[in-house]
Amino acid sequence: MRSRLRWPVLVAAAALMLAACGQGTDEAPSTAGQVPAATTACASSGELTMWERSGGNKQMVDMLVEAWNTKNPNCKVKLTYIPHTEMVGKIAQGIASGEVPDLMGMDLIYAPQFEKAQQLVDLTDRISSWPELKTASKGHMTVATWENRLYGVPLYADVSALFYNKDLFKQAGLDPDKPPTSMAEMREYADKITALGGDNKGYYLPGNCAGCNIFTVGPLMWASDAKIEAAGPGDEPLVGDGVKQVLQFTRDMVKAGNVHEGDRTENGETFHLQFGSGKVGMMGTGNFNITLARQQNAKMKFGIGLLPGMAPNSSASFIGGDLVVVPKGSKRVDDAVNVMKFLLSDEVQVEVYAKALNLTTRTDMVDNKYFQAEPLVQDVAKALTVGRTPYTTTFFEQINSPQGPWLKMLQRAYYSDDNLDTVIADAKTEMKAIASE
C-alpha cells in the first residue's frame, strides 16, 4: 500500500501488449509427472536473480533473501530493487525481450493483469497440492489465481487496521483499552480528542493519495456492506448505502475540524509517519506502523482495533503486500518454486517473519512465541480474518491512479459541498467505462 505503483496507463498497456505478442511457446504447461517435488533447497547451482519493487516492505524482503542465502549458498538469490514507478513497465518489457529475472516480487494488486496476459509461469501443477496453501493468506491467493490456475504465493502481507493513541484517549476521558467499534463512535471519540487542542486532531485522512484511501477508507465501506470497484465489463461499482454513508462520515470529519489541514496534500510519501507524530487520535494504517511508531515516538502508548463500519462491531481490512511469481522466460523455474516452498515453511514463517514482528503469510502460524510476546501484532493479525483484496485487471485505472475516479470522488466528498449522490454517480460512470474498455 505504502507506495502503490503510479505508471502511465498508455505506456504500461503498450508494454503489456508488446510482451504478449513477443512471448512464444517457450514453456508448455507442466504436469505433475514432469516436475520434481519441491524442497526448500537448491534445485540446481548458480546464482538466482530476483526483482522486487522499491517502496514495499524492503526490510522484510531483505531478511527473507538473507535466510535463503544462508541456507543455500550454492544458489544464492541476487536481489535487485526496481523503482516502484518503473516496475510494471520493466517487467512487461523484460518478458517481451526475454531479459527477465528467475523470480520476482509483484505488488499483489497487479497480478491479475499479468496473469490474464499470460506473462507469468503457470505453477498450478507444481504447487496446488501443497498443504501450506490451505492456510496461506486468502487475499494473496485470490489474486494469484486466474481462471482456476495458480501463479504465485505470498511474499509478505500488509493489512489495514485502526491505530489509536492511548495517551490522547486517556486525556480526552476515553477508555484507552476500548477502541471504537462503529463509525459513530469514531466520530464521537474524534470530537473529544480534537477538543483537547494543542494541534491534536481526532482523525487522519490522506487527502491526495488514492492508494492510502483504498487501504484505509475502503474498508469502512466494505464493513458497511458496500462494494467499490467494478470487477469487469458489465459489473456495477459503488454499490450499497455504505458508499454514501462513509463519504458523509469523512466529509463531516473534515468539516468538524477533526483532521489536520495539511492532510489534504498527503500523497503517500509521508503517510507512514503521521501516527507516530503523537498528534493523531485515530488513523487507519498498516501493520508496518507498529515498528515505525515506536521508532518515532518510543514513549507513546497506542492500541490497535479493526476498521469499523456503520453497524456496531462490523469491520473490514484491506489485505495488501506482494506475491512471489515467476515471469515467462525464467530459466530457473524449479529453483524459484523451491524459494516459494522455503518462504511458506514453518521455520521461516516463525523464525523470520514472526521474529521480525512481520505478519506471517499463513494464518496457522499466527500463534507463535514472538506474537504471544507482542500483543499489538496479535491485534493487527485479527484483520486477516476480515480482510479482502480487490480483484480486477483495471485496478490502477479505477482506483489507484492519481487522476482516477476513486480519488476524485473522495476529494469531492472531503473538500467540497457537491451533492454526494452526484459525486457517486459521476465516479460510477467513469469506473464502468474503464472496466468496459
N, C-alpha and C positions, 0 to 999 in steps of 0.2 A: 504493500500500500504506500509506503513512505515516498517512493519515487516512481509512481506509475509512468510507463513509457509515454512520451509525447512525440510522436513521429508524424510527418506529413502524410495524410491519408493517400494521396495520389502516388507519391513516391513509394510508399510501402506496398500499395496494391500492385504497382508495376513490378516491383521486385518479386512479389509472390507469384505473379503470372509468369515472369521470366523463369523463376525456379521450377514452376510446374511444367513449363514447356521444355526446359533444359534437362530435366531428370529422365533417365532412361529406365530400362528394366534391370538395374544393377542388382536388385535383390528381390527374389521371389519370396512370397510368404513361406515361412518355415513351418515344419510340422514337428510334433513332439519327438518323433523318432530321429530327426535330423540335427537336433541341437543338444549340446551337453547339459547335464544337470548343473544348475547354478551353485556356486560356492561363494565364500567371502574372501577368496584369494585370487591370485593371477590366473587367467586362462592362458596367457602367453606372456612372453617377456618383452621389455621395451617400454619406453615412456608413453603414457596416455595423455592426450590433450583434452582439456575441458574449458569451455567458455561459461562465464556467469556474468550477469548484469551487475553494474555498479548500482549503488543506492538501495540494494536489498540488505539481507542480513549477513554482511561480509564476515563479521566476527565468527558467526556460526559455521559458515561455509569453509572458512579457513581452518577451523578446528576439525571439521569432518575430513577434509582433504589430508590434513596432517595425520589424523588417526589412520586413514587408509595407507598413507605412505610409510608410516612406521611399521604397520603390519605386513606391507607388501613392497619391500624395497626393490624388487625386480620389475615392478610395473608401476612406478610412481606416477601420480597424476600431476601434470603441469597445468596449473590453473591460471587462466588469463581473464581479467575483468574487462568487459566491454562497456563503454559509457552507455547508460540506460537509454539515452536518446537515439543511439545508433544500433541498439541490439537487434531489433526486429529486421531492419534492412540488411544488416550484416549477415544474419542467419540466412535470409532468403537468397542473398547474392552468393553466399558461400555454397549453398545447396546447388544453385544454378551452375557454378563454376567447378564444383567438386572439391573445393577447398574448405572442408568442414572439420570441426574437432571430432574426437572419438565419442564424446558425450557432452552434454551441456545442461546448465540450469536454465529454466524458462519461467518467466512470470506466468503463473498458472492460468491467469485470466485470458491469455492469448493462445493457449494450447489448442482449443477447438479450431481456430483459424488455420493453423499449420497441419492439424490432423485432417481436416477436410481437404486441404490442398495436397495431401499425400506426401508431405515433405519430412515426415518422421517415420522411423522404422516401426513397423507393427510388431509389438512384443507379446502379443496375446499367447501364442503357443509356448513361449519361453517362461512367462511369469504368472499366467492366470491361475495356476494351481497352487501358488504359494500360500501357505496358511497365514503369513503375516499380513496379506492384503485384506483379510477378513476384518481386521481392526484398524487398517490404515485410514487416515483422515478422509471422511466421506466427500468433503468438498473437493479435495485434490483428486480423488479417484473418479469423481463425476466428470471433471473437465479433462481427465486423462483418457477418457473413453469417447470414441466416436463410432457410431453405428455398431455398437457391441464389440469393438476391438480396443485393446489396451495399448497405450503408447508411452506410459511413464509411471513413476511412483513419486511420492512426496520427497522433496529435498529439505524444506523447512516450512513451518507454519506460522502465520501471523493471524491472530484473532482479535476482533474488537470487543471492548468491554467499557464499562463506565468506571473511570478512576475518580475518586473523590478525596478531598483534602480533609482529613480528620481534625486537624488543628482549626481550620475555618468552621467546620461543623460545630465543634465544641464552643468556639467563640460566639457563634450565632444561636446557641441554645438548642442545637440539634443533637440527636444521639449519634455519636461518632461510630457506633457499631451497626448502624442501620441505614444502608444506602436507600435511595428512593426505589420503589418498585412499580411506579407508574409515571407517566409524563406529568400528571397533575402534581404529584409530589415533587418532581424535578423543578417545576415552576415555583412551587411554594418554598422549597429549600433555596433556590437561586435568589429569590427576592430577599430572603433573610440574610444571605451571605453578602449580597451586594450592599445591603443596608449597613454593613459594618464600616463602609468607607475605606479610605486609605488605599485606593486603587484596587481593592479586592472586587472581583466580579464572580457572580454565581455560576456562570456557564461559559462555554467556549464554542464558537462556530467559525470554522475556517472559510472565509468568505470568497476566496478566489482559487480554490483547489477542488477540482472535480473528484479526484481520487480520494482525497481526505473525506469528502462528504458521502461518497457511496460506502466508505468504510465505517462511518460513524452515524450519519443521518439515515442512510439506507436501512439499517437495522431497526430504527424507530418505526419506519413504515412497515417493514416485514412483521415486526411484533404487533402492529396494529392491523394485521391481515390484509396488507396491500401488496400488490405486485408492481415491479418497477419497469424492467426492460422488456422489449419485445424479443422473444426467442428466435423469431424468424419471420418470413413473409406471412402476412395474414394474422399474426399474433398481436393481441391488444396489449399495449403497455399502459402503465399508470392506472391500474385497476384497483378499485376499493376505496372506501371512505377514508382509510388511513392516510392516503396521499395528502388530501386536503387538510386533514387533522394535524398532521406533522408540519405541513407548511404554515398553518396558522400558529401552531405552537412555537416554531422558530421565529416567525415574524413578531409574535408577542414578546419573546425573549429579547429580541433586539430593541423593540420599542420601549420596553421596560428598563433599558439600560443595563441588562444583565450580562452583556458581553463587552469586552474592551473595543474601543473604536478602531484600534489597529488591526483587529482580527479581520476586518473587511478586505485587507490586501494580502492575507496569508495565501501563498501559492503552493504550500507544501514544503518549502525549503526549511522553515523553522518550526513546522508543526510539532515535531517530536520534542521540542524544547519548551513548549508552553506550560505543560503541567508542572514541571519542575521549578518553575518560577515562584511557586508558592502563593500566587495571586489569583489562581483559578479554583473555584469551589468544586466544580464537576466538569468532566471532559470525557467525551468519547475518544478513546485512543487504543493502542495495542499493547500486547504483552511485552514488547520491546521496551516500553516505558518504565517497567519496574526497575531495571538496572539503571537506565538513564536518569530517572527522577532521583534515585539515591545518589548517583554521582553528582548531580547538580545541587541537591539540597538534602544533605545527609540528616539534618535534624527534623525534616518534615515528616509527619506521620500521615499515612494515607491508606485507603482501603480500595477494594475493587468489587463492584457489583456487575450485574448484567444490564445491558441497554434495554430499557423497558418500552412498552407500547402504551396505548391509551388505557387498556384494562389493567387493573391491579394484577401483579405477578405474571404479566406477559413479558416475553423477552426474545431477543434475537441477536445474532452476531454475524459479521462478515468474516468468512474464512479466506485468508489470502496466503501469499507466500509463493514458493517456487516448486516446480516439478524437476525431476531428472529425466531427460529424454535423450534419444539417440537420433541425430539428423541422418537423413538419407545420404548415403555415400560414406558413412563411417566404415572403416576397415577393422574395427576392434569391437564389434557388437558383443561378442562373448564376454570380453573384459568389462564393457560398460554395464552389462546385465549383472555381473558379479559385484560391481560397485553398488548397484541398487540393492542387491541382496545384503551387502555389508551394511548399508545405511538403515535397513529395516531390522537388522539383527537385534536381539535382546540387549547384548552388551553395548552396542553403540547407542541405542535408544536411551539407556540408563547412564552409561559412563561418559558419554559425550554430550548428547542433547540435555538430559536432565541435570547432569553435574554442572553444566554451564547455566542452569536455570532457563534454558530454552524449552519451549513446548516439545514434547515427544510427538512424533507423527503417527504413532499408533496409540489408540485410546487405552489399550490394555496395559500400557507401560506407564500410565499416569501415576499409579500407586507405587511410588519408589521412595527410597530413603532421602533423596535430595528434595523432592517436592514435599515430603512429610515434614521436613525441617523448615520449609518456606511456605507458610500459609497463603501468601499472595499469589504464588504460582498455582497452588491448588484452586484458588478462587478464579483466576483467569482461565484455567483449564476447563472450568464448567461451561465456558462459552462454546467449546467444541460441540457440546450436546445440543445446542440450539442454533448452531452456525449453518450458513449456506454460502454458496458461491454462484454468481450469475453464470448462465450458460448460453452464450451467443457468439456468433462469429463476427458480430459488429459491436462488440463491447466498447472499443475505443471511440467509434463514431457516435454511438448513442450516449455513452456515459462518461468516458474518461477524457474526451477532447476538451481542451480549454475553451473551445468555441462551440461545444456541443449543446444539445437541448437540455441535458440534465443540469449542468451548471447554470445555464441561462435561466432555467426555471427557478432554481434555488435563489439566485441573486435577485430576481424579481420579487420572490416571496420575502426574502430577508430585508431588502432595502428600498422597496417601492410600495405604493398603495394600490397597485394594479389588482383588479378583481382576480381572486385566486382560481375561480372556475375558468376564466380566460387564460390565465397563466398555464394551468394544467392542460387545457385543450390545445394550446399552441405547442407545448412540448410533446404532447401525444401525437399530433400531426407530423411533427418532424421526426420523431422516433420511428413511427410506422413507415415513413418514406425511406428512412435509412435501412430499416430491416428488409424492405422490399427490393432494394437495389441489387 
